[in-house]
Amino acid sequence: MTNREVIEFYKNKAIHYELSDEFVKKYQQSGGGYIKYANGLGIKVDKSLAEPNQQWHLLKSYYGQKIEQKKLDLDAEANCWDFNWRKGGFICPELLLWMAEAAGCNITEAKREAEKLCDNNKRSEAHKKIKELITWEMIKNKIKNP
């Protein structure tokens, strides 16, 4: 699945989903990354509203900046589920959960496991657990066979 296909699929998805929003409202990162970018643009950052939403995070903060910086080949294979962020793998648990939920995956177990890690000050490990429980193959299958 290419970056272009990922963008095309997620641009038509809802900006909020129940389970991933519950996670954001409790565990949204406090700064850096997409939060810093949103603040710089004057976009509302409100954890209690799960804002900025994860669709914006994916399409504007991540892909939009990469496209603007000419650091993205739209027709290259999407690496968002890679375990290595240097290879393009996403490490933000709220984004991963939203992507999985928007694709139609059951995220209950992955959310629960990510919450446990966050509660134990191991947020940096949450993305790995989510990717183990919900694979990129599972998401691609949901996207291609809704």
N, CA, C and O atoms as CSV, one atom per row, in Angstrom:
chain,resi,resn,atom,element,x,y,z
A,1,MET,N,N,0.851,-1.170,0.000
A,1,MET,CA,C,0.000,0.000,0.000
A,1,MET,C,C,0.896,1.233,0.000
A,1,MET,O,O,1.807,1.346,0.820
A,2,THR,N,N,0.637,2.143,-0.911
A,2,THR,CA,C,1.480,3.328,-1.036
A,2,THR,C,C,1.022,4.445,-0.090
A,2,THR,O,O,-0.077,4.410,0.462
A,3,ASN,N,N,1.893,5.421,0.072
A,3,ASN,CA,C,1.533,6.596,0.865
A,3,ASN,C,C,0.291,7.268,0.290
A,3,ASN,O,O,-0.582,7.712,1.036
A,4,ARG,N,N,0.216,7.342,-1.030
A,4,ARG,CA,C,-0.947,7.953,-1.688
A,4,ARG,C,C,-2.235,7.205,-1.323
A,4,ARG,O,O,-3.260,7.828,-1.048
A,5,GLU,N,N,-2.179,5.893,-1.322
A,5,GLU,CA,C,-3.357,5.085,-0.982
A,5,GLU,C,C,-3.759,5.277,0.482
A,5,GLU,O,O,-4.947,5.319,0.804
A,6,VAL,N,N,-2.786,5.391,1.346
A,6,VAL,CA,C,-3.077,5.646,2.763
A,6,VAL,C,C,-3.794,6.983,2.905
A,6,VAL,O,O,-4.817,7.078,3.583
A,7,ILE,N,N,-3.255,8.007,2.266
A,7,ILE,CA,C,-3.861,9.340,2.324
A,7,ILE,C,C,-5.281,9.309,1.776
A,7,ILE,O,O,-6.202,9.840,2.397
A,8,GLU,N,N,-5.458,8.692,0.623
A,8,GLU,CA,C,-6.789,8.625,-0.004
A,8,GLU,C,C,-7.804,7.927,0.895
A,8,GLU,O,O,-8.953,8.358,0.995
A,9,PHE,N,N,-7.381,6.861,1.539
A,9,PHE,CA,C,-8.295,6.133,2.413
A,9,PHE,C,C,-8.681,6.964,3.632
A,9,PHE,O,O,-9.865,7.100,3.939
A,10,TYR,N,N,-7.696,7.517,4.326
A,10,TYR,CA,C,-7.972,8.188,5.598
A,10,TYR,C,C,-8.575,9.577,5.453
A,10,TYR,O,O,-9.144,10.095,6.414
A,11,LYS,N,N,-8.467,10.192,4.289
A,11,LYS,CA,C,-9.038,11.541,4.147
A,11,LYS,C,C,-10.564,11.525,4.199
A,11,LYS,O,O,-11.186,12.561,4.432
A,12,ASN,N,N,-11.162,10.371,3.988
A,12,ASN,CA,C,-12.619,10.262,4.019
A,12,ASN,C,C,-13.153,9.632,5.298
A,12,ASN,O,O,-14.332,9.291,5.382
A,13,LYS,N,N,-12.292,9.480,6.282
A,13,LYS,CA,C,-12.701,8.869,7.545
A,13,LYS,C,C,-13.135,9.939,8.548
A,13,LYS,O,O,-12.780,11.112,8.427
A,14,ALA,N,N,-13.901,9.507,9.523
A,14,ALA,CA,C,-14.348,10.424,10.581
A,14,ALA,C,C,-13.129,10.928,11.347
A,14,ALA,O,O,-12.115,10.236,11.443
A,15,ILE,N,N,-13.237,12.122,11.884
A,15,ILE,CA,C,-12.107,12.674,12.631
A,15,ILE,C,C,-12.063,12.152,14.067
A,15,ILE,O,O,-11.028,12.231,14.728
A,16,HIS,N,N,-13.166,11.628,14.537
A,16,HIS,CA,C,-13.230,11.105,15.903
A,16,HIS,C,C,-13.892,9.727,15.909
A,16,HIS,O,O,-14.888,9.488,15.226
A,17,TYR,N,N,-13.310,8.838,16.696
A,17,TYR,CA,C,-13.881,7.515,16.958
A,17,TYR,C,C,-13.845,7.300,18.461
A,17,TYR,O,O,-12.951,7.788,19.152
A,18,GLU,N,N,-14.816,6.573,18.949
A,18,GLU,CA,C,-15.022,6.452,20.393
A,18,GLU,C,C,-13.799,5.952,21.170
A,18,GLU,O,O,-13.343,6.625,22.094
A,19,LEU,N,N,-13.274,4.804,20.815
A,19,LEU,CA,C,-12.205,4.207,21.617
A,19,LEU,C,C,-10.885,4.962,21.499
A,19,LEU,O,O,-10.208,5.195,22.501
A,20,SER,N,N,-10.525,5.338,20.293
A,20,SER,CA,C,-9.269,6.082,20.152
A,20,SER,C,C,-9.386,7.458,20.804
A,20,SER,O,O,-8.404,7.959,21.352
A,21,ASP,N,N,-10.556,8.073,20.756
A,21,ASP,CA,C,-10.749,9.351,21.464
A,21,ASP,C,C,-10.624,9.187,22.974
A,21,ASP,O,O,-10.063,10.050,23.649
A,22,GLU,N,N,-11.146,8.077,23.508
A,22,GLU,CA,C,-10.989,7.825,24.946
A,22,GLU,C,C,-9.512,7.793,25.316
A,22,GLU,O,O,-9.108,8.336,26.344
A,23,PHE,N,N,-8.718,7.158,24.477
A,23,PHE,CA,C,-7.279,7.077,24.723
A,23,PHE,C,C,-6.652,8.474,24.668
A,23,PHE,O,O,-5.885,8.849,25.555
A,24,VAL,N,N,-6.980,9.236,23.631
A,24,VAL,CA,C,-6.422,10.581,23.479
A,24,VAL,C,C,-6.761,11.442,24.684
A,24,VAL,O,O,-5.901,12.153,25.203
A,25,LYS,N,N,-8.000,11.384,25.130
A,25,LYS,CA,C,-8.435,12.233,26.246
A,25,LYS,C,C,-7.679,11.936,27.536
A,25,LYS,O,O,-7.604,12.784,28.426
A,26,LYS,N,N,-7.135,10.764,27.634
A,26,LYS,CA,C,-6.380,10.406,28.835
A,26,LYS,C,C,-4.865,10.470,28.632
A,26,LYS,O,O,-4.130,10.829,29.552
A,27,TYR,N,N,-4.400,10.125,27.437
A,27,TYR,CA,C,-2.962,9.932,27.242
A,27,TYR,C,C,-2.323,10.775,26.138
A,27,TYR,O,O,-1.176,10.525,25.769
A,28,GLN,N,N,-3.028,11.755,25.610
A,28,GLN,CA,C,-2.448,12.564,24.537
A,28,GLN,C,C,-1.088,13.102,24.954
A,28,GLN,O,O,-0.908,13.562,26.082
A,29,GLN,N,N,-0.135,13.039,24.033
A,29,GLN,CA,C,1.191,13.567,24.353
A,29,GLN,C,C,1.074,15.039,24.718
A,29,GLN,O,O,0.220,15.758,24.199
A,30,SER,N,N,1.945,15.473,25.618
A,30,SER,CA,C,1.820,16.834,26.154
A,30,SER,C,C,2.531,17.881,25.315
A,30,SER,O,O,2.194,19.061,25.402
A,31,GLY,N,N,3.490,17.490,24.517
A,31,GLY,CA,C,4.221,18.463,23.713
A,31,GLY,C,C,4.999,17.762,22.624
A,31,GLY,O,O,4.953,16.539,22.492
A,32,GLY,N,N,5.717,18.557,21.843
A,32,GLY,CA,C,6.506,18.014,20.748
A,32,GLY,C,C,5.633,17.527,19.618
A,32,GLY,O,O,4.406,17.571,19.703
A,33,GLY,N,N,6.270,17.060,18.556
A,33,GLY,CA,C,5.565,16.453,17.433
A,33,GLY,C,C,4.362,17.226,16.940
A,33,GLY,O,O,4.435,18.431,16.700
A,34,TYR,N,N,3.260,16.524,16.791
A,34,TYR,CA,C,2.060,17.147,16.230
A,34,TYR,C,C,1.464,18.206,17.155
A,34,TYR,O,O,0.802,19.131,16.685
A,35,ILE,N,N,1.691,18.081,18.466
A,35,ILE,CA,C,1.176,19.079,19.410
A,35,ILE,C,C,1.921,20.402,19.207
A,35,ILE,O,O,1.308,21.468,19.156
A,36,LYS,N,N,3.215,20.321,19.096
A,36,LYS,CA,C,4.030,21.523,18.852
A,36,LYS,C,C,3.642,22.167,17.514
A,36,LYS,O,O,3.509,23.387,17.421
A,37,TYR,N,N,3.464,21.341,16.493
A,37,TYR,CA,C,3.080,21.839,15.177
A,37,TYR,C,C,1.719,22.535,15.244
A,37,TYR,O,O,1.552,23.625,14.696
A,38,ALA,N,N,0.753,21.913,15.908
A,38,ALA,CA,C,-0.585,22.511,16.050
A,38,ALA,C,C,-0.503,23.843,16.789
A,38,ALA,O,O,-1.105,24.828,16.362
A,39,ASN,N,N,0.230,23.878,17.884
A,39,ASN,CA,C,0.388,25.132,18.633
A,39,ASN,C,C,0.986,26.222,17.759
A,39,ASN,O,O,0.549,27.372,17.811
A,40,GLY,N,N,1.980,25.869,16.958
A,40,GLY,CA,C,2.620,26.835,16.066
A,40,GLY,C,C,1.679,27.397,15.013
A,40,GLY,O,O,1.856,28.524,14.551
A,41,LEU,N,N,0.682,26.612,14.636
A,41,LEU,CA,C,-0.302,27.053,13.635
A,41,LEU,C,C,-1.526,27.706,14.270
A,41,LEU,O,O,-2.410,28.197,13.568
A,42,GLY,N,N,-1.573,27.710,15.597
A,42,GLY,CA,C,-2.734,28.270,16.286
A,42,GLY,C,C,-3.933,27.343,16.282
A,42,GLY,O,O,-5.065,27.788,16.472
A,43,ILE,N,N,-3.697,26.066,16.068
A,43,ILE,CA,C,-4.777,25.081,16.073
A,43,ILE,C,C,-5.055,24.688,17.517
A,43,ILE,O,O,-4.137,24.496,18.314
A,44,LYS,N,N,-6.328,24.573,17.835
A,44,LYS,CA,C,-6.744,24.261,19.201
A,44,LYS,C,C,-6.166,22.934,19.665
A,44,LYS,O,O,-6.321,21.907,19.004
A,45,VAL,N,N,-5.500,22.971,20.808
A,45,VAL,CA,C,-5.004,21.760,21.460
A,45,VAL,C,C,-5.798,21.623,22.748
A,45,VAL,O,O,-5.621,22.407,23.681
A,46,ASP,N,N,-6.666,20.633,22.799
A,46,ASP,CA,C,-7.510,20.417,23.969
A,46,ASP,C,C,-7.702,18.921,24.157
A,46,ASP,O,O,-8.498,18.284,23.467
A,47,LYS,N,N,-6.967,18.390,25.089
A,47,LYS,CA,C,-6.999,16.959,25.382
A,47,LYS,C,C,-8.424,16.478,25.676
A,47,LYS,O,O,-8.811,15.388,25.253
A,48,SER,N,N,-9.197,17.283,26.397
A,48,SER,CA,C,-10.556,16.876,26.779
A,48,SER,C,C,-11.485,16.735,25.572
A,48,SER,O,O,-12.530,16.092,25.665
A,49,LEU,N,N,-11.110,17.328,24.451
A,49,LEU,CA,C,-11.899,17.232,23.219
A,49,LEU,C,C,-11.232,16.334,22.178
A,49,LEU,O,O,-11.724,16.193,21.058
A,50,ALA,N,N,-10.105,15.731,22.561
A,50,ALA,CA,C,-9.301,14.912,21.639
A,50,ALA,C,C,-8.897,15.729,20.414
A,50,ALA,O,O,-8.987,15.271,19.275
A,51,GLU,N,N,-8.455,16.940,20.684
A,51,GLU,CA,C,-8.003,17.839,19.620
A,51,GLU,C,C,-6.567,18.262,19.856
A,51,GLU,O,O,-6.176,18.488,21.002
A,52,PRO,N,N,-5.781,18.372,18.818
A,52,PRO,CA,C,-6.169,18.176,17.428
A,52,PRO,C,C,-6.496,16.707,17.152
A,52,PRO,O,O,-5.934,15.795,17.759
A,53,ASN,N,N,-7.414,16.517,16.227
A,53,ASN,CA,C,-7.865,15.159,15.940
A,53,ASN,C,C,-6.787,14.382,15.186
A,53,ASN,O,O,-5.867,14.961,14.608
A,54,GLN,N,N,-6.922,13.087,15.207
A,54,GLN,CA,C,-5.888,12.227,14.642
A,54,GLN,C,C,-5.893,12.191,13.113
A,54,GLN,O,O,-4.878,11.857,12.503
A,55,GLN,N,N,-7.008,12.527,12.497
A,55,GLN,CA,C,-6.993,12.654,11.040
A,55,GLN,C,C,-6.095,13.823,10.649
A,55,GLN,O,O,-5.295,13.716,9.719
A,56,TRP,N,N,-6.231,14.938,11.364
A,56,TRP,CA,C,-5.359,16.093,11.127
A,56,TRP,C,C,-3.907,15.698,11.399
A,56,TRP,O,O,-3.013,16.050,10.630
A,57,HIS,N,N,-3.678,14.984,12.471
A,57,HIS,CA,C,-2.343,14.526,12.826
A,57,HIS,C,C,-1.720,13.764,11.653
A,57,HIS,O,O,-0.584,14.037,11.267
A,58,LEU,N,N,-2.454,12.823,11.095
A,58,LEU,CA,C,-1.942,12.007,10.004
A,58,LEU,C,C,-1.788,12.794,8.703
A,58,LEU,O,O,-0.715,12.813,8.100
A,59,LEU,N,N,-2.872,13.441,8.283
A,59,LEU,CA,C,-2.892,14.038,6.948
A,59,LEU,C,C,-2.206,15.391,6.849
A,59,LEU,O,O,-1.597,15.698,5.824
A,60,LYS,N,N,-2.293,16.190,7.875
A,60,LYS,CA,C,-1.693,17.537,7.821
A,60,LYS,C,C,-0.348,17.594,8.533
A,60,LYS,O,O,0.643,18.050,7.963
A,61,SER,N,N,-0.315,17.130,9.776
A,61,SER,CA,C,0.915,17.241,10.537
A,61,SER,C,C,1.994,16.299,9.999
A,61,SER,O,O,3.149,16.703,9.863
A,62,TYR,N,N,1.639,15.068,9.696
A,62,TYR,CA,C,2.655,14.146,9.192
A,62,TYR,C,C,2.803,14.255,7.671
A,62,TYR,O,O,3.807,14.767,7.177
A,63,TYR,N,N,1.805,13.773,6.939
A,63,TYR,CA,C,1.932,13.740,5.485
A,63,TYR,C,C,2.047,15.140,4.882
A,63,TYR,O,O,2.833,15.354,3.959
A,64,GLY,N,N,1.281,16.081,5.390
A,64,GLY,CA,C,1.328,17.441,4.843
A,64,GLY,C,C,2.712,18.064,4.945
A,64,GLY,O,O,3.203,18.670,3.992
A,65,GLN,N,N,3.333,17.911,6.103
A,65,GLN,CA,C,4.681,18.460,6.265
A,65,GLN,C,C,5.691,17.730,5.384
A,65,GLN,O,O,6.561,18.362,4.784
A,66,LYS,N,N,5.584,16.414,5.304
A,66,LYS,CA,C,6.511,15.636,4.465
A,66,LYS,C,C,6.397,16.049,2.995
A,66,LYS,O,O,7.404,16.189,2.300
A,67,ILE,N,N,5.174,16.239,2.536
A,67,ILE,CA,C,4.953,16.649,1.150
A,67,ILE,C,C,5.529,18.046,0.935
A,67,ILE,O,O,6.219,18.294,-0.053
A,68,GLU,N,N,5.243,18.955,1.863
A,68,GLU,CA,C,5.734,20.328,1.778
A,68,GLU,C,C,7.272,20.372,1.752
A,68,GLU,O,O,7.860,21.164,1.016
A,69,GLN,N,N,7.896,19.542,2.537
A,69,GLN,CA,C,9.362,19.499,2.615
A,69,GLN,C,C,9.981,18.660,1.495
A,69,GLN,O,O,11.200,18.514,1.414
A,70,LYS,N,N,9.127,18.116,0.639
A,70,LYS,CA,C,9.568,17.256,-0.456
A,70,LYS,C,C,10.383,16.064,0.064
A,70,LYS,O,O,11.401,15.680,-0.511
A,71,LYS,N,N,9.895,15.496,1.173
A,71,LYS,CA,C,10.544,14.351,1.796
A,71,LYS,C,C,9.651,13.115,1.749
A,71,LYS,O,O,9.757,12.232,2.600
A,72,LEU,N,N,8.776,13.058,0.757
A,72,LEU,CA,C,7.865,11.929,0.666
A,72,LEU,C,C,7.621,11.568,-0.788
A,72,LEU,O,O,7.301,12.422,-1.614
A,73,ASP,N,N,7.775,10.314,-1.076
A,73,ASP,CA,C,7.394,9.771,-2.377
A,73,ASP,C,C,5.994,9.187,-2.198
A,73,ASP,O,O,5.821,8.156,-1.548
A,74,LEU,N,N,5.018,9.844,-2.769
A,74,LEU,CA,C,3.633,9.402,-2.604
A,74,LEU,C,C,3.397,7.995,-3.131
A,74,LEU,O,O,2.499,7.296,-2.661
A,75,ASP,N,N,4.193,7.578,-4.098
A,75,ASP,CA,C,3.983,6.264,-4.690
A,75,ASP,C,C,4.867,5.176,-4.079
A,75,ASP,O,O,4.860,4.032,-4.534
A,76,ALA,N,N,5.616,5.536,-3.060
A,76,ALA,CA,C,6.434,4.555,-2.337
A,76,ALA,C,C,5.558,3.794,-1.350
A,76,ALA,O,O,4.491,4.260,-0.951
A,77,GLU,N,N,6.025,2.633,-0.972
A,77,GLU,CA,C,5.331,1.810,0.020
A,77,GLU,C,C,5.245,2.571,1.336
A,77,GLU,O,O,6.244,3.117,1.807
A,78,ALA,N,N,4.067,2.610,1.927
A,78,ALA,CA,C,3.882,3.273,3.221
A,78,ALA,C,C,4.575,2.445,4.301
A,78,ALA,O,O,4.408,1.227,4.371
A,79,ASN,N,N,5.349,3.122,5.136
A,79,ASN,CA,C,6.078,2.446,6.208
A,79,ASN,C,C,5.551,2.810,7.585
A,79,ASN,O,O,6.261,2.643,8.576
A,80,CYS,N,N,4.332,3.299,7.667
A,80,CYS,CA,C,3.819,3.816,8.937
A,80,CYS,C,C,3.780,2.787,10.055
A,80,CYS,O,O,3.777,3.160,11.228
A,81,TRP,N,N,3.751,1.504,9.725
A,81,TRP,CA,C,3.685,0.476,10.764
A,81,TRP,C,C,5.061,-0.138,11.046
A,81,TRP,O,O,5.175,-1.097,11.808
A,82,ASP,N,N,6.100,0.422,10.426
A,82,ASP,CA,C,7.457,-0.063,10.705
A,82,ASP,C,C,7.763,0.183,12.180
A,82,ASP,O,O,7.302,1.175,12.744
A,83,PHE,N,N,8.521,-0.689,12.802
A,83,PHE,CA,C,8.857,-0.517,14.213
A,83,PHE,C,C,9.920,0.563,14.413
A,83,PHE,O,O,10.108,1.045,15.530
A,84,ASN,N,N,10.612,0.944,13.345
A,84,ASN,CA,C,11.672,1.944,13.427
A,84,ASN,C,C,11.158,3.287,12.908
A,84,ASN,O,O,10.808,3.406,11.734
A,85,TRP,N,N,11.112,4.287,13.769
A,85,TRP,CA,C,10.598,5.595,13.344
A,85,TRP,C,C,11.493,6.226,12.292
A,85,TRP,O,O,11.023,7.030,11.486
A,86,ARG,N,N,12.774,5.877,12.285
A,86,ARG,CA,C,13.685,6.444,11.274
A,86,ARG,C,C,13.347,5.958,9.866
A,86,ARG,O,O,13.735,6.582,8.878
A,87,LYS,N,N,12.630,4.855,9.781
A,87,LYS,CA,C,12.201,4.315,8.487
A,87,LYS,C,C,10.775,4.736,8.170
A,87,LYS,O,O,10.170,4.226,7.227
A,88,GLY,N,N,10.240,5.660,8.951
A,88,GLY,CA,C,8.891,6.156,8.702
A,88,GLY,C,C,7.830,5.556,9.593
A,88,GLY,O,O,6.647,5.862,9.440
A,89,GLY,N,N,8.230,4.706,10.523
A,89,GLY,CA,C,7.258,4.076,11.411
A,89,GLY,C,C,6.690,5.051,12.425
A,89,GLY,O,O,7.436,5.782,13.078
A,90,PHE,N,N,5.384,5.063,12.556
A,90,PHE,CA,C,4.724,5.950,13.513
A,90,PHE,C,C,4.908,5.398,14.921
A,90,PHE,O,O,4.822,4.191,15.144
A,91,ILE,N,N,5.159,6.290,15.858
A,91,ILE,CA,C,5.359,5.877,17.245
A,91,ILE,C,C,4.318,6.472,18.180
A,91,ILE,O,O,4.366,6.237,19.388
A,92,CYS,N,N,3.401,7.221,17.652
A,92,CYS,CA,C,2.382,7.866,18.468
A,92,CYS,C,C,1.206,6.900,18.675
A,92,CYS,O,O,0.495,6.579,17.723
A,93,PRO,N,N,1.000,6.439,19.912
A,93,PRO,CA,C,-0.074,5.460,20.126
A,93,PRO,C,C,-1.458,5.978,19.778
A,93,PRO,O,O,-2.295,5.218,19.292
A,94,GLU,N,N,-1.716,7.266,20.021
A,94,GLU,CA,C,-3.058,7.760,19.701
A,94,GLU,C,C,-3.310,7.738,18.196
A,94,GLU,O,O,-4.429,7.465,17.760
A,95,LEU,N,N,-2.287,8.021,17.405
A,95,LEU,CA,C,-2.432,7.975,15.953
A,95,LEU,C,C,-2.632,6.540,15.473
A,95,LEU,O,O,-3.500,6.283,14.638
A,96,LEU,N,N,-1.848,5.617,15.986
A,96,LEU,CA,C,-1.973,4.216,15.583
A,96,LEU,C,C,-3.358,3.656,15.917
A,96,LEU,O,O,-3.969,2.958,15.109
A,97,LEU,N,N,-3.837,3.971,17.109
A,97,LEU,CA,C,-5.165,3.482,17.506
A,97,LEU,C,C,-6.251,4.072,16.612
A,97,LEU,O,O,-7.172,3.362,16.207
A,98,TRP,N,N,-6.150,5.368,16.299
A,98,TRP,CA,C,-7.143,5.991,15.427
A,98,TRP,C,C,-7.111,5.352,14.039
A,98,TRP,O,O,-8.156,5.047,13.464
A,99,MET,N,N,-5.910,5.152,13.508
A,99,MET,CA,C,-5.798,4.555,12.174
A,99,MET,C,C,-6.436,3.173,12.147
A,99,MET,O,O,-7.151,2.828,11.207
A,100,ALA,N,N,-6.174,2.390,13.176
A,100,ALA,CA,C,-6.739,1.045,13.235
A,100,ALA,C,C,-8.254,1.090,13.386
A,100,ALA,O,O,-8.969,0.344,12.717
A,101,GLU,N,N,-8.740,1.957,14.258
A,101,GLU,CA,C,-10.188,2.051,14.467
A,101,GLU,C,C,-10.886,2.578,13.215
A,101,GLU,O,O,-11.944,2.076,12.834
A,102,ALA,N,N,-10.300,3.579,12.581
A,102,ALA,CA,C,-10.888,4.139,11.361
A,102,ALA,C,C,-10.933,3.109,10.237
A,102,ALA,O,O,-11.817,3.151,9.381
A,103,ALA,N,N,-9.970,2.183,10.246
A,103,ALA,CA,C,-9.946,1.135,9.220
A,103,ALA,C,C,-10.958,0.035,9.516
A,103,ALA,O,O,-11.242,-0.799,8.656
A,104,GLY,N,N,-11.502,0.032,10.731
A,104,GLY,CA,C,-12.506,-0.965,11.080
A,104,GLY,C,C,-11.993,-2.106,11.932
A,104,GLY,O,O,-12.683,-3.110,12.112
A,105,CYS,N,N,-10.781,-1.960,12.459
A,105,CYS,CA,C,-10.228,-2.998,13.339
A,105,CYS,C,C,-10.793,-2.851,14.748
A,105,CYS,O,O,-11.142,-1.753,15.179
A,106,ASN,N,N,-10.874,-3.952,15.442
A,106,ASN,CA,C,-11.244,-3.927,16.857
A,106,ASN,C,C,-9.989,-3.546,17.635
A,106,ASN,O,O,-9.012,-4.295,17.646
A,107,ILE,N,N,-10.013,-2.391,18.282
A,107,ILE,CA,C,-8.815,-1.904,18.973
A,107,ILE,C,C,-8.879,-2.093,20.485
A,107,ILE,O,O,-8.004,-1.603,21.200
A,108,THR,N,N,-9.887,-2.787,20.982
A,108,THR,CA,C,-10.093,-2.906,22.430
A,108,THR,C,C,-8.855,-3.419,23.159
A,108,THR,O,O,-8.394,-2.789,24.111
A,109,GLU,N,N,-8.318,-4.543,22.726
A,109,GLU,CA,C,-7.153,-5.123,23.411
A,109,GLU,C,C,-5.917,-4.238,23.261
A,109,GLU,O,O,-5.189,-4.027,24.231
A,110,ALA,N,N,-5.674,-3.723,22.067
A,110,ALA,CA,C,-4.505,-2.864,21.846
A,110,ALA,C,C,-4.594,-1.601,22.691
A,110,ALA,O,O,-3.593,-1.152,23.250
A,111,LYS,N,N,-5.778,-1.032,22.783
A,111,LYS,CA,C,-5.979,0.160,23.613
A,111,LYS,C,C,-5.697,-0.160,25.073
A,111,LYS,O,O,-5.004,0.592,25.757
A,112,ARG,N,N,-6.230,-1.268,25.543
A,112,ARG,CA,C,-6.033,-1.678,26.936
A,112,ARG,C,C,-4.541,-1.871,27.240
A,112,ARG,O,O,-4.054,-1.417,28.275
A,113,GLU,N,N,-3.835,-2.532,26.356
A,113,GLU,CA,C,-2.401,-2.775,26.566
A,113,GLU,C,C,-1.599,-1.472,26.496
A,113,GLU,O,O,-0.660,-1.277,27.268
A,114,ALA,N,N,-1.966,-0.591,25.580
A,114,ALA,CA,C,-1.296,0.707,25.485
A,114,ALA,C,C,-1.538,1.538,26.749
A,114,ALA,O,O,-0.639,2.228,27.230
A,115,GLU,N,N,-2.753,1.464,27.277
A,115,GLU,CA,C,-3.072,2.187,28.514
A,115,GLU,C,C,-2.227,1.676,29.679
A,115,GLU,O,O,-1.724,2.464,30.480
A,116,LYS,N,N,-2.075,0.366,29.767
A,116,LYS,CA,C,-1.245,-0.202,30.842
A,116,LYS,C,C,0.179,0.336,30.759
A,116,LYS,O,O,0.763,0.730,31.768
A,117,LEU,N,N,0.729,0.348,29.554
A,117,LEU,CA,C,2.091,0.852,29.386
A,117,LEU,C,C,2.177,2.331,29.752
A,117,LEU,O,O,3.110,2.746,30.440
A,118,CYS,N,N,1.217,3.123,29.299
A,118,CYS,CA,C,1.215,4.558,29.627
A,118,CYS,C,C,1.084,4.775,31.129
A,118,CYS,O,O,1.753,5.641,31.693
A,119,ASP,N,N,0.230,3.998,31.775
A,119,ASP,CA,C,0.045,4.114,33.225
A,119,ASP,C,C,1.320,3.767,33.991
A,119,ASP,O,O,1.525,4.238,35.110
A,120,ASN,N,N,2.170,2.947,33.389
A,120,ASN,CA,C,3.431,2.545,34.017
A,120,ASN,C,C,4.624,3.332,33.472
A,120,ASN,O,O,5.763,2.867,33.509
A,121,ASN,N,N,4.335,4.547,32.959
A,121,ASN,CA,C,5.383,5.436,32.432
A,121,ASN,C,C,6.218,4.779,31.337
A,121,ASN,O,O,7.430,4.982,31.258
A,122,LYS,N,N,5.553,3.988,30.493
A,122,LYS,CA,C,6.233,3.333,29.381
A,122,LYS,C,C,5.537,3.662,28.063
A,122,LYS,O,O,5.402,2.804,27.190
A,123,ARG,N,N,5.100,4.907,27.931
A,123,ARG,CA,C,4.406,5.347,26.714
A,123,ARG,C,C,5.228,5.038,25.465
A,123,ARG,O,O,4.680,4.696,24.417
A,124,SER,N,N,6.546,5.163,25.592
A,124,SER,CA,C,7.412,4.945,24.432
A,124,SER,C,C,7.371,3.502,23.926
A,124,SER,O,O,7.844,3.225,22.824
A,125,GLU,N,N,6.820,2.590,24.707
A,125,GLU,CA,C,6.699,1.199,24.288
A,125,GLU,C,C,5.310,0.869,23.743
A,125,GLU,O,O,5.101,-0.208,23.183
A,126,ALA,N,N,4.372,1.782,23.903
A,126,ALA,CA,C,2.986,1.509,23.521
A,126,ALA,C,C,2.833,1.239,22.030
A,126,ALA,O,O,2.048,0.377,21.636
A,127,HIS,N,N,3.568,1.959,21.206
A,127,HIS,CA,C,3.420,1.760,19.756
A,127,HIS,C,C,3.809,0.344,19.352
A,127,HIS,O,O,3.198,-0.239,18.456
A,128,LYS,N,N,4.813,-0.204,20.003
A,128,LYS,CA,C,5.250,-1.563,19.669
A,128,LYS,C,C,4.147,-2.576,19.983
A,128,LYS,O,O,3.871,-3.471,19.184
A,129,LYS,N,N,3.530,-2.427,21.136
A,129,LYS,CA,C,2.465,-3.348,21.544
A,129,LYS,C,C,1.268,-3.233,20.607
A,129,LYS,O,O,0.680,-4.240,20.213
A,130,ILE,N,N,0.911,-2.000,20.252
A,130,ILE,CA,C,-0.207,-1.803,19.318
A,130,ILE,C,C,0.094,-2.493,17.990
A,130,ILE,O,O,-0.767,-3.174,17.432
A,131,LYS,N,N,1.311,-2.317,17.484
A,131,LYS,CA,C,1.691,-2.903,16.189
A,131,LYS,C,C,1.779,-4.428,16.248
A,131,LYS,O,O,1.587,-5.100,15.234
A,132,GLU,N,N,2.065,-4.969,17.419
A,132,GLU,CA,C,2.084,-6.424,17.572
A,132,GLU,C,C,0.658,-6.984,17.543
A,132,GLU,O,O,0.405,-8.038,16.961
A,133,LEU,N,N,-0.261,-6.265,18.178
A,133,LEU,CA,C,-1.636,-6.752,18.287
A,133,LEU,C,C,-2.478,-6.452,17.058
A,133,LEU,O,O,-3.377,-7.221,16.715
A,134,ILE,N,N,-2.195,-5.353,16.405
A,134,ILE,CA,C,-2.895,-4.970,15.176
A,134,ILE,C,C,-1.823,-4.750,14.118
A,134,ILE,O,O,-1.145,-3.722,14.107
A,135,THR,N,N,-1.682,-5.707,13.249
A,135,THR,CA,C,-0.615,-5.631,12.250
A,135,THR,C,C,-1.028,-4.767,11.058
A,135,THR,O,O,-2.209,-4.491,10.847
A,136,TRP,N,N,-0.034,-4.355,10.297
A,136,TRP,CA,C,-0.299,-3.579,9.090
A,136,TRP,C,C,-1.085,-4.427,8.092
A,136,TRP,O,O,-1.927,-3.907,7.358
A,137,GLU,N,N,-0.812,-5.724,8.065
A,137,GLU,CA,C,-1.565,-6.611,7.186
A,137,GLU,C,C,-3.051,-6.592,7.532
A,137,GLU,O,O,-3.899,-6.587,6.639
A,138,MET,N,N,-3.365,-6.581,8.812
A,138,MET,CA,C,-4.772,-6.525,9.245
A,138,MET,C,C,-5.424,-5.238,8.752
A,138,MET,O,O,-6.552,-5.254,8.259
A,139,ILE,N,N,-4.713,-4.133,8.885
A,139,ILE,CA,C,-5.260,-2.844,8.452
A,139,ILE,C,C,-5.418,-2.818,6.934
A,139,ILE,O,O,-6.461,-2.404,6.427
A,140,LYS,N,N,-4.408,-3.251,6.216
A,140,LYS,CA,C,-4.502,-3.277,4.750
A,140,LYS,C,C,-5.681,-4.135,4.299
A,140,LYS,O,O,-6.396,-3.763,3.368
A,141,ASN,N,N,-5.889,-5.274,4.946
A,141,ASN,CA,C,-7.026,-6.137,4.591
A,141,ASN,C,C,-8.348,-5.417,4.810
A,141,ASN,O,O,-9.260,-5.535,3.992
A,142,LYS,N,N,-8.462,-4.670,5.909
A,142,LYS,CA,C,-9.699,-3.904,6.186
A,142,LYS,C,C,-9.892,-2.810,5.137
A,142,LYS,O,O,-11.010,-2.561,4.685
A,143,ILE,N,N,-8.797,-2.162,4.758
A,143,ILE,CA,C,-8.875,-1.076,3.770
A,143,ILE,C,C,-9.298,-1.633,2.411
A,143,ILE,O,O,-10.154,-1.061,1.735
A,144,LYS,N,N,-8.699,-2.738,2.024
A,144,LYS,CA,C,-8.957,-3.296,0.699
A,144,LYS,C,C,-10.234,-4.113,0.622
A,144,LYS,O,O,-10.776,-4.326,-0.462
A,145,ASN,N,N,-10.718,-4.573,1.778
A,145,ASN,CA,C,-11.945,-5.392,1.830
A,145,ASN,C,C,-12.862,-4.875,2.937
A,145,ASN,O,O,-13.038,-5.536,3.961
A,146,PRO,N,N,-13.443,-3.697,2.732
A,146,PRO,CA,C,-14.252,-3.089,3.814
A,146,PRO,C,C,-15.474,-3.892,4.207
A,146,PRO,O,O,-16.221,-3.483,5.096
